[in-house]
Amino acid sequence: MTAGPLERLEPFFRRVDRLAGGRNSALRVDEEPLRHPRTRRTFVAIAWLLVLELAIGIAAVVIALVLAAHGTPVQWSVWLRTVVVLGMTATLFYFAWRASLGYYWGYSRLRLFSKIFPVITLVLAAIPGLYPLWMVTEQIVFSLVMIGVADYLDSDHMRSVFPRARSGSR
């Protein structure tokens, strides 16, 4: 049986893991709780929430492009925000995928960023004049969806699947 495209790229992904996960990038959780139906459902829900985040990010780019095409000036902060959101979402997809494979670092990074991003986003949305109203609304919706991701990751079940990692573990 030949290796699939993702399996052939695994050495590359392990290098990315090392960069993103640090010295404990190879730590993995036990397979049995990872295969639990509740764990699988949680990762499916998180994936759908991240797809929604991606759609929100793409919608923001489209709105900015349409406004610019119709002669409405679009602030540099709006362009920067749209690029950052799409980049963050791609990163979160990677973290979620690696977590679904059992990598503790992926779970911990996804959990951390799903708590930090909403705070940063809401603080930026609260700065008067930084963004137009439509972008402030986008940021609030983005934050609410991200809080949903954090809620799934903070469940008792998921914390039992991904117990706090110790150096030198598997």
DRENLUMKOL-850176 format. One record per residue (C-alpha): chain; residue in three letters; y, z, x; residue number from 1. Coordinates in pm, 1 decimal, always signed. Each point is the difference from the previous one (the first is absolute). Layout:
REM DRENLUMKOL-850176
+----+-----+----------+----------+----------+-----+
| ch |  aa |        y |        z |        x |   i |
+----+-----+----------+----------+----------+-----+
|  A | ALA |        Y |        Z |        X | NUM |
...
+----+-----+----------+----------+----------+-----+
END
This chain:
REM DRENLUMKOL-850176
+----+-----+----------+----------+----------+-----+
| ch |  aa |        y |        z |        x |   i |
+----+-----+----------+----------+----------+-----+
|  A | MET |     +0.0 |     +0.0 |     +0.0 |   1 |
|  A | THR |   +337.5 |    -97.3 |   +144.2 |   2 |
|  A | ALA |   +298.0 |   +231.3 |    +10.5 |   3 |
|  A | GLY |   +276.0 |    -57.1 |   -253.8 |   4 |
|  A | PRO |   +359.5 |    -66.3 |   +101.9 |   5 |
|  A | LEU |   +100.1 |   +365.3 |    -30.2 |   6 |
|  A | GLU |   -297.3 |   +111.7 |   +207.1 |   7 |
|  A | ARG |    +88.9 |   -249.9 |   +271.6 |   8 |
|  A | LEU |   +353.4 |   +138.6 |     +6.0 |   9 |
|  A | GLU |   -113.3 |   +362.4 |    +18.8 |  10 |
|  A | PRO |    +74.5 |    +30.3 |   +376.6 |  11 |
|  A | PHE |   +359.1 |   -102.1 |    -75.8 |  12 |
|  A | PHE |    +19.2 |   +247.2 |   -289.7 |  13 |
|  A | ARG |   -132.3 |   +277.9 |   +226.9 |  14 |
|  A | ARG |   +289.5 |    -71.0 |   +239.8 |  15 |
|  A | VAL |   +245.1 |    +19.5 |   -290.3 |  16 |
|  A | ASP |   -172.4 |   +321.3 |   -111.0 |  17 |
|  A | ARG |    +46.1 |   +146.6 |   +345.8 |  18 |
|  A | LEU |   +369.9 |    -83.8 |    -13.1 |  19 |
|  A | ALA |    +46.3 |   +135.1 |   -354.4 |  20 |
|  A | GLY |   -249.5 |   +286.3 |     +8.9 |  21 |
|  A | GLY |    +38.0 |   +130.7 |   +351.2 |  22 |
|  A | ARG |   -268.8 |   +175.0 |   +196.7 |  23 |
|  A | ASN |   -198.9 |    +87.9 |   -311.4 |  24 |
|  A | SER |     -3.1 |   -355.6 |   -133.6 |  25 |
|  A | ALA |   -380.5 |    -17.1 |     +7.4 |  26 |
|  A | LEU |    -50.1 |   +311.4 |   -215.9 |  27 |
|  A | ARG |   -179.8 |    -86.6 |   -320.6 |  28 |
|  A | VAL |   -102.7 |   +205.9 |   -298.1 |  29 |
|  A | ASP |   -355.8 |    +29.2 |   -128.3 |  30 |
|  A | GLU |   -131.8 |   -302.8 |   -186.6 |  31 |
|  A | GLU |   -138.6 |   +184.0 |   -302.8 |  32 |
|  A | PRO |   +330.6 |   +131.7 |   -144.8 |  33 |
|  A | LEU |   +163.7 |   -328.6 |    +93.9 |  34 |
|  A | ARG |   -248.9 |   -186.5 |   -223.7 |  35 |
|  A | HIS |    +53.8 |   +241.5 |   -291.0 |  36 |
|  A | PRO |   +112.3 |   -188.4 |   -315.6 |  37 |
|  A | ARG |   +309.8 |   +215.9 |    -33.0 |  38 |
|  A | THR |   +101.1 |    -84.3 |   +358.0 |  39 |
|  A | ARG |    -51.8 |   -371.6 |    -64.6 |  40 |
|  A | ARG |   +203.3 |    +19.2 |   -324.9 |  41 |
|  A | THR |   +279.7 |   +177.8 |   +183.7 |  42 |
|  A | PHE |    +19.7 |   -271.7 |   +263.4 |  43 |
|  A | VAL |     +0.4 |   -268.3 |   -270.6 |  44 |
|  A | ALA |   +287.3 |   +177.5 |   -177.3 |  45 |
|  A | ILE |   +191.5 |    +32.1 |   +327.8 |  46 |
|  A | ALA |    -56.3 |   -369.7 |    +72.8 |  47 |
|  A | TRP |   +142.6 |    -92.1 |   -340.6 |  48 |
|  A | LEU |   +300.5 |   +225.5 |    +54.4 |  49 |
|  A | LEU |    +59.9 |   -169.1 |   +335.5 |  50 |
|  A | VAL |    -29.2 |   -341.2 |   -167.2 |  51 |
|  A | LEU |   +267.9 |   +119.8 |   -241.9 |  52 |
|  A | GLU |   +213.6 |   +107.6 |   +299.5 |  53 |
|  A | LEU |    -47.2 |   -346.0 |   +150.7 |  54 |
|  A | ALA |   +104.5 |   -161.8 |   -328.7 |  55 |
|  A | ILE |   +309.3 |   +222.5 |    -12.8 |  56 |
|  A | GLY |    +86.3 |   -100.9 |   +356.0 |  57 |
|  A | ILE |    -47.4 |   -369.4 |    -71.1 |  58 |
|  A | ALA |   +207.0 |    +30.8 |   -317.8 |  59 |
|  A | ALA |   +283.4 |   +153.8 |   +203.1 |  60 |
|  A | VAL |    -10.2 |   -293.7 |   +242.9 |  61 |
|  A | VAL |     +2.6 |   -248.7 |   -289.1 |  62 |
|  A | ILE |   +293.3 |   +174.7 |   -168.2 |  63 |
|  A | ALA |   +196.6 |     +0.9 |   +326.7 |  64 |
|  A | LEU |    -78.5 |   -367.5 |    +58.6 |  65 |
|  A | VAL |   +101.7 |    -99.2 |   -353.7 |  66 |
|  A | LEU |   +325.5 |   +196.9 |    +26.0 |  67 |
|  A | ALA |    +80.4 |   -156.8 |   +337.3 |  68 |
|  A | ALA |    -87.5 |   -348.4 |   -128.8 |  69 |
|  A | HIS |   +244.7 |    +48.8 |   -287.0 |  70 |
|  A | GLY |   +282.2 |   +102.3 |   +230.5 |  71 |
|  A | THR |    -17.5 |   +376.5 |    -46.8 |  72 |
|  A | PRO |    +43.0 |   +176.3 |   +333.8 |  73 |
|  A | VAL |   -309.2 |   +203.4 |    +92.4 |  74 |
|  A | GLN |    +64.6 |   +293.7 |   +233.2 |  75 |
|  A | TRP |   -180.2 |    +13.8 |   +334.4 |  76 |
|  A | SER |   -145.0 |   +338.0 |   -109.2 |  77 |
|  A | VAL |   -176.7 |   -174.6 |   -290.2 |  78 |
|  A | TRP |   -157.3 |   -259.0 |   +232.4 |  79 |
|  A | LEU |   -103.5 |   +270.4 |   +244.2 |  80 |
|  A | ARG |   -146.8 |   +210.0 |   -279.8 |  81 |
|  A | THR |   -207.4 |   -289.3 |   -136.0 |  82 |
|  A | VAL |   -148.2 |    -75.0 |   +343.7 |  83 |
|  A | VAL |    -70.8 |   +367.9 |    +66.3 |  84 |
|  A | VAL |   -174.2 |    +48.9 |   -336.3 |  85 |
|  A | LEU |   -228.5 |   -297.6 |    +56.3 |  86 |
|  A | GLY |    -82.6 |   +117.8 |   +352.1 |  87 |
|  A | MET |    -66.6 |   +354.9 |   -118.5 |  88 |
|  A | THR |   -225.2 |   -123.3 |   -276.2 |  89 |
|  A | ALA |   -205.4 |   -211.1 |   +241.0 |  90 |
|  A | THR |    -39.2 |   +304.9 |   +221.7 |  91 |
|  A | LEU |   -107.0 |   +214.5 |   -294.7 |  92 |
|  A | PHE |   -261.7 |   -257.8 |    -98.7 |  93 |
|  A | TYR |   -142.7 |    +21.4 |   +352.1 |  94 |
|  A | PHE |     -4.1 |   +381.1 |     -8.8 |  95 |
|  A | ALA |   -171.4 |     -0.4 |   -341.0 |  96 |
|  A | TRP |   -259.9 |   -253.2 |   +112.0 |  97 |
|  A | ARG |    -86.4 |   +197.9 |   +313.3 |  98 |
|  A | ALA |    -11.0 |   +323.8 |   -201.8 |  99 |
|  A | SER |   -240.5 |   -164.6 |   -246.5 | 100 |
|  A | LEU |   -225.1 |    -71.4 |   +298.0 | 101 |
|  A | GLY |     +4.4 |   +369.2 |    +85.1 | 102 |
|  A | TYR |   +257.6 |    +15.1 |   +276.7 | 103 |
|  A | TYR |   +171.8 |   +336.5 |    -23.4 | 104 |
|  A | TRP |   +315.2 |   -126.6 |   +169.1 | 105 |
|  A | GLY |    +45.6 |   -265.0 |   -273.5 | 106 |
|  A | TYR |    -21.9 |   +263.1 |   -271.7 | 107 |
|  A | SER |   +235.3 |   +239.0 |   +177.2 | 108 |
|  A | ARG |   +260.0 |   -270.1 |    +73.8 | 109 |
|  A | LEU |    -13.3 |   -134.6 |   -355.2 | 110 |
|  A | ARG |    +33.3 |   +352.2 |   -137.9 | 111 |
|  A | LEU |   +292.6 |    +79.1 |   +230.3 | 112 |
|  A | PHE |   +192.6 |   -321.3 |    -65.3 | 113 |
|  A | SER |    -59.5 |    +12.7 |   -375.2 | 114 |
|  A | LYS |   +188.6 |   +330.1 |     +6.2 | 115 |
|  A | ILE |   +274.7 |    -97.0 |   +245.7 | 116 |
|  A | PHE |    +90.8 |   -347.8 |   -130.9 | 117 |
|  A | PRO |   +103.5 |   +117.4 |   -349.2 | 118 |
|  A | VAL |   +230.0 |   +265.4 |   +146.4 | 119 |
|  A | ILE |   +166.1 |   -246.8 |   +237.2 | 120 |
|  A | THR |    +25.4 |   -263.4 |   -271.9 | 121 |
|  A | LEU |   +156.8 |   +237.0 |   -251.9 | 122 |
|  A | VAL |   +247.4 |   +136.3 |   +255.0 | 123 |
|  A | LEU |   +109.0 |   -354.8 |    +86.3 | 124 |
|  A | ALA |    +24.6 |    -88.8 |   -369.7 | 125 |
|  A | ALA |   +234.0 |   +296.4 |    -49.4 | 126 |
|  A | ILE |   +255.9 |   -122.8 |   +257.6 | 127 |
|  A | PRO |   +286.9 |   -141.5 |   -206.8 | 128 |
|  A | GLY |    +63.0 |   -369.6 |    +57.3 | 129 |
|  A | LEU |   -285.6 |    -55.7 |   +244.8 | 130 |
|  A | TYR |   -201.4 |   -203.7 |   -249.9 | 131 |
|  A | PRO |    +75.9 |   -178.1 |   -326.6 | 132 |
|  A | LEU |   -131.8 |   +157.4 |   -319.9 | 133 |
|  A | TRP |   -300.8 |   -234.4 |    -21.5 | 134 |
|  A | MET |   -108.4 |   +105.2 |   +350.9 | 135 |
|  A | VAL |    +48.1 |   +370.0 |    -78.1 | 136 |
|  A | THR |   -222.8 |    -50.0 |   -304.0 | 137 |
|  A | GLU |   -257.7 |   -179.1 |   +218.1 | 138 |
|  A | GLN |     +4.0 |   +291.4 |   +244.4 | 139 |
|  A | ILE |    -54.6 |   +256.1 |   -275.2 | 140 |
|  A | VAL |   -296.0 |   -197.1 |   -138.8 | 141 |
|  A | PHE |   -136.6 |    -45.4 |   +355.0 | 142 |
|  A | SER |    +23.2 |   +376.8 |    +53.1 | 143 |
|  A | LEU |   -176.2 |    +82.4 |   -326.2 | 144 |
|  A | VAL |   -289.5 |   -231.6 |    +85.3 | 145 |
|  A | MET |    -23.7 |   +147.0 |   +350.1 | 146 |
|  A | ILE |     -6.6 |   +351.4 |   -147.3 | 147 |
|  A | GLY |   -299.3 |   -119.2 |   -203.4 | 148 |
|  A | VAL |   -177.6 |   -100.1 |   +322.8 | 149 |
|  A | ALA |    +75.8 |   +343.4 |   +148.4 | 150 |
|  A | ASP |   -134.4 |   +167.7 |   -313.5 | 151 |
|  A | TYR |   -334.4 |   -181.4 |    +29.8 | 152 |
|  A | LEU |    -26.3 |    +86.7 |   +370.2 | 153 |
|  A | ASP |    +82.6 |   +366.1 |    -57.9 | 154 |
|  A | SER |   -272.3 |    +52.5 |   -258.4 | 155 |
|  A | ASP |   -257.3 |   +268.5 |    +76.3 | 156 |
|  A | HIS |   -268.1 |   -266.2 |     +8.7 | 157 |
|  A | MET |   +172.6 |   -217.2 |   +259.7 | 158 |
|  A | ARG |    +87.6 |   +297.7 |   +217.4 | 159 |
|  A | SER |   -368.1 |    +98.5 |     -6.6 | 160 |
|  A | VAL |   -102.9 |   -354.8 |   +100.2 | 161 |
|  A | PHE |   +251.4 |     +6.3 |   +286.8 | 162 |
|  A | PRO |     -6.0 |   +355.2 |   +136.3 | 163 |
|  A | ARG |   +249.5 |    +77.6 |   +276.1 | 164 |
|  A | ALA |   -117.0 |   -181.4 |   +312.3 | 165 |
|  A | ARG |    -81.2 |   +181.9 |   +320.4 | 166 |
|  A | SER |    +20.6 |   -156.0 |   +343.5 | 167 |
|  A | GLY |   -339.0 |    -81.6 |   +142.0 | 168 |
|  A | SER |   -158.1 |    -46.0 |   -344.2 | 169 |
|  A | ARG |   -200.8 |   -304.4 |    -89.6 | 170 |
+----+-----+----------+----------+----------+-----+
END
